[in-house]
Amino acid sequence: MKKRTQGCFPWRCSRVVVFALAGSLFLAVWAPAQAQQNTVLMQRRAFTNLMEQAPRPKKEQARRAHVDRAPVELPFHIINYRLLPAVDNFAASGFMGDVSDIRLAGAYAGTRTPGYPCLQVKYAAMGEAGWAGVMWQNPANNWGTVDGGYNLKNAKKLSFWAKGSKGGEVVEFILGGASSVFPDSDGLTTGEIKLTPQWKHYVLDVSNADLSYISSGFGFVLKQPQHPNGCAFYLDEVCYTE
């Protein structure tokens, strides 16, 4: 009698190889995706106190005339923790991009004036969009769908103080730009600014802009490629002036 050689028959070997390859492929595809999903979900759980991003218009709608408003008195504040009653001209409601990556908090560290807080912005840089930002809106969550806003036509400057937690943080500051049914009359940007670890006063010239109807008074944008490990910066005393 012939002695049977050890090993498997060809058809069994083929099945073993197929199953092994299929298992390897499954792990190669599933494991990174699952790891990424877990990372994003954990980040969302950590920041459950954030406001949800307001839905934007999904299709073009006919623009409508807004109510004419008298020019506001200047200075017109957006952020100023030294004033009472508290400033509420615009609400920090317009979360954009990776909304779960942004956290706003009153900061008692790194303040510009002893005894008064400033605004601290933390960016986690973990979302899929690769960027995030916040707009200060009137009323809250208004992307141009509500007749809100102010007549800021007498303003010549948008003034604010900012500093980075470590220095080198790159932030773009913006105003206006909302479209939809009740669009902002204009939109401007500072371009990307590299912050320093010391407080610095920034002034955006708005004298040539049409600010007769602005519902998005101020905002900022951060990009993930420039902050792969996240970042933090501080804001204080944001206002429109003559």
C-alpha positions as CSV (number, residue, x, y, z in Angstrom):
1,M,0.0,0.0,0.0
2,K,1.3,3.4,-0.9
3,K,1.9,5.7,2.0
4,R,-0.2,8.9,1.9
5,T,2.0,12.0,1.9
6,Q,1.3,14.6,4.5
7,G,-0.3,17.9,3.5
8,C,-3.5,18.8,1.8
9,F,-5.1,17.9,-1.5
10,P,-4.8,20.6,-4.2
11,W,-8.5,21.6,-4.0
12,R,-8.2,21.9,-0.2
13,C,-5.1,23.9,-0.5
14,S,-6.8,26.3,-3.0
15,R,-9.7,26.8,-0.6
16,V,-7.2,27.5,2.3
17,V,-5.3,30.1,0.2
18,V,-8.6,31.8,-0.9
19,F,-9.9,32.1,2.6
20,A,-6.5,33.4,3.9
21,L,-6.4,36.0,1.1
22,A,-10.0,37.0,1.8
23,G,-9.3,37.4,5.5
24,S,-6.2,39.5,4.9
25,L,-8.1,41.7,2.5
26,F,-10.9,42.1,5.0
27,L,-8.6,43.1,7.8
28,A,-6.6,45.5,5.5
29,V,-9.8,47.3,4.6
30,W,-11.9,47.1,7.7
31,A,-9.3,47.8,10.4
32,P,-8.2,51.2,9.2
33,A,-11.7,52.3,8.5
34,Q,-12.9,51.1,11.9
35,A,-10.0,52.9,13.6
36,Q,-10.8,56.1,11.8
37,Q,-14.5,55.7,12.7
38,N,-13.7,55.2,16.4
39,T,-11.4,58.2,16.4
40,V,-14.1,60.5,15.0
41,L,-16.8,59.1,17.3
42,M,-14.6,59.6,20.4
43,Q,-14.0,63.1,19.4
44,R,-17.7,63.8,19.0
45,R,-18.4,62.4,22.4
46,A,-15.8,64.6,24.0
47,F,-17.4,67.7,22.5
48,T,-21.1,67.0,23.0
49,N,-21.6,70.5,24.5
50,L,-21.2,72.1,21.0
51,M,-24.1,73.5,19.1
52,E,-25.2,71.5,16.0
53,Q,-24.5,73.0,12.6
54,A,-27.5,74.8,11.3
55,P,-28.9,73.5,8.0
56,R,-28.1,75.6,5.0
57,P,-30.3,76.2,2.0
58,K,-30.2,73.2,-0.3
59,K,-31.2,75.0,-3.5
60,E,-31.3,78.5,-5.0
61,Q,-34.1,80.6,-3.7
62,A,-35.4,84.0,-4.8
63,R,-33.7,86.8,-3.0
64,R,-36.0,89.2,-1.1
65,A,-35.6,92.8,0.0
66,H,-34.7,93.2,3.7
67,V,-36.0,95.9,6.0
68,D,-34.0,99.1,5.8
69,R,-32.3,99.8,9.1
70,A,-30.7,102.9,10.6
71,P,-26.9,102.8,11.0
72,V,-25.8,101.4,14.3
73,E,-23.9,103.5,16.8
74,L,-20.1,102.9,16.9
75,P,-18.2,101.2,18.4
76,F,-20.3,98.1,17.8
77,H,-19.1,95.2,19.8
78,I,-19.1,91.5,18.9
79,I,-16.9,90.2,21.7
80,N,-16.1,92.2,24.8
81,Y,-16.1,90.7,28.3
82,R,-15.6,94.0,30.1
83,L,-19.0,95.3,29.2
84,L,-22.3,95.1,31.1
85,P,-24.9,94.1,30.1
86,A,-23.2,91.3,28.1
87,V,-22.7,91.9,24.4
88,D,-25.2,90.0,22.3
89,N,-25.2,91.7,18.9
90,F,-24.1,88.5,17.2
91,A,-24.2,84.9,18.3
92,A,-21.4,82.4,17.8
93,S,-23.8,79.9,16.2
94,G,-22.5,79.3,12.7
95,F,-20.3,76.3,13.1
96,M,-18.8,75.2,9.7
97,G,-16.8,72.3,8.3
98,D,-15.8,69.7,11.0
99,V,-18.1,71.2,13.6
100,S,-17.1,68.7,16.3
101,D,-13.5,69.8,16.0
102,I,-14.2,73.3,17.4
103,R,-14.7,74.2,21.0
104,L,-15.3,77.7,22.4
105,A,-14.8,78.6,26.0
106,G,-14.3,81.6,28.2
107,A,-10.6,81.5,29.1
108,Y,-9.1,82.5,32.4
109,A,-5.6,81.6,31.2
110,G,-3.9,83.8,28.7
111,T,-6.2,86.7,29.3
112,R,-5.3,90.1,28.0
113,T,-6.7,92.1,30.9
114,P,-6.2,90.7,34.5
115,G,-9.5,89.9,36.1
116,Y,-11.4,89.6,32.8
117,P,-11.8,86.5,30.6
118,C,-11.3,86.3,26.9
119,L,-12.5,83.7,24.3
120,Q,-10.5,80.5,23.9
121,V,-10.8,78.5,20.7
122,K,-9.6,74.9,20.5
123,Y,-9.3,73.0,17.2
124,A,-9.0,69.2,17.3
125,A,-8.1,68.7,13.6
126,M,-9.6,65.2,13.4
127,G,-12.6,65.6,11.1
128,E,-12.9,64.4,7.5
129,A,-13.6,67.8,5.9
130,G,-10.2,69.0,6.9
131,W,-11.3,72.5,8.1
132,A,-13.6,74.1,10.6
133,G,-14.8,77.6,11.5
134,V,-17.4,79.6,13.3
135,M,-19.5,82.6,12.3
136,W,-21.0,85.2,14.6
137,Q,-24.6,85.6,13.3
138,N,-27.7,87.7,13.8
139,P,-30.0,86.1,14.7
140,A,-28.4,82.8,15.8
141,N,-28.1,80.2,13.0
142,N,-28.9,82.6,10.3
143,W,-27.2,81.7,7.0
144,G,-29.1,84.4,5.1
145,T,-32.5,82.7,5.5
146,V,-33.8,85.2,8.0
147,D,-34.1,89.0,7.8
148,G,-31.6,89.8,10.5
149,G,-28.4,91.8,10.4
150,Y,-27.3,95.3,11.0
151,N,-26.5,98.5,9.1
152,L,-22.8,98.9,9.7
153,K,-22.1,101.3,6.8
154,N,-20.5,104.0,9.1
155,A,-17.8,101.6,10.3
156,K,-14.4,102.1,8.8
157,K,-12.5,99.3,10.7
158,L,-13.1,95.9,12.1
159,S,-10.8,95.7,15.1
160,F,-9.8,92.7,17.3
161,W,-7.1,91.3,19.5
162,A,-5.7,87.7,19.0
163,K,-2.9,85.5,20.1
164,G,-1.8,81.9,19.6
165,S,-1.4,79.4,22.4
166,K,2.1,78.6,21.2
167,G,2.6,81.0,18.3
168,G,2.5,80.1,14.6
169,E,-1.2,79.2,14.5
170,V,-2.6,80.2,11.1
171,V,-6.2,81.6,11.1
172,E,-8.3,83.4,8.5
173,F,-10.7,86.0,9.9
174,I,-13.8,86.8,7.8
175,L,-17.0,88.9,7.8
176,G,-20.2,88.9,5.8
177,G,-20.6,86.5,2.8
178,A,-24.0,85.0,3.7
179,S,-26.1,84.5,0.6
180,S,-29.5,82.8,0.2
181,V,-32.7,84.7,0.6
182,F,-31.4,87.7,2.6
183,P,-27.7,88.0,1.5
184,D,-25.1,90.1,3.2
185,S,-24.3,93.2,1.3
186,D,-20.6,92.3,1.2
187,G,-17.9,89.9,2.4
188,L,-14.3,90.4,3.4
189,T,-11.4,88.4,4.7
190,T,-8.1,89.2,6.4
191,G,-6.4,86.4,4.5
192,E,-4.4,83.9,6.5
193,I,-2.7,85.4,9.6
194,K,0.0,83.7,11.5
195,L,-0.5,84.5,15.2
196,T,2.2,85.2,17.8
197,P,2.2,84.0,21.4
198,Q,1.7,87.6,22.5
199,W,-1.5,89.6,22.2
200,K,-1.6,91.6,19.0
201,H,-4.1,94.2,17.7
202,Y,-5.4,93.5,14.2
203,V,-7.4,96.0,12.1
204,L,-9.3,95.2,8.9
205,D,-10.0,98.2,6.8
206,V,-13.7,98.1,5.8
207,S,-14.1,101.7,4.6
208,N,-14.6,100.6,1.0
209,A,-17.0,97.7,1.7
210,D,-20.8,97.9,1.6
211,L,-21.8,97.1,5.1
212,S,-25.4,98.3,4.9
213,Y,-26.7,94.9,5.7
214,I,-24.5,92.4,7.6
215,S,-25.9,89.3,9.4
216,S,-22.6,87.5,9.6
217,G,-20.6,90.0,11.6
218,F,-17.4,88.1,12.2
219,G,-15.8,84.6,11.9
220,F,-12.7,82.5,11.5
221,V,-11.5,79.5,9.6
222,L,-8.8,76.9,10.6
223,K,-7.4,74.3,8.2
224,Q,-6.2,70.8,9.2
225,P,-3.0,70.6,7.0
226,Q,-1.6,73.7,8.8
227,H,-2.5,72.2,12.2
228,P,-2.3,68.4,11.9
229,N,-2.1,68.1,15.7
230,G,-4.7,70.7,16.5
231,C,-4.2,74.1,18.0
232,A,-5.6,76.8,20.3
233,F,-5.8,80.5,20.1
234,Y,-7.5,83.4,22.0
235,L,-9.7,86.3,20.9
236,D,-10.7,89.5,22.7
237,E,-12.5,92.8,22.1
238,V,-13.9,92.3,18.6
239,C,-15.7,95.4,17.3
240,Y,-16.6,97.7,14.5
241,T,-15.2,101.3,14.8
242,E,-15.0,104.6,13.0
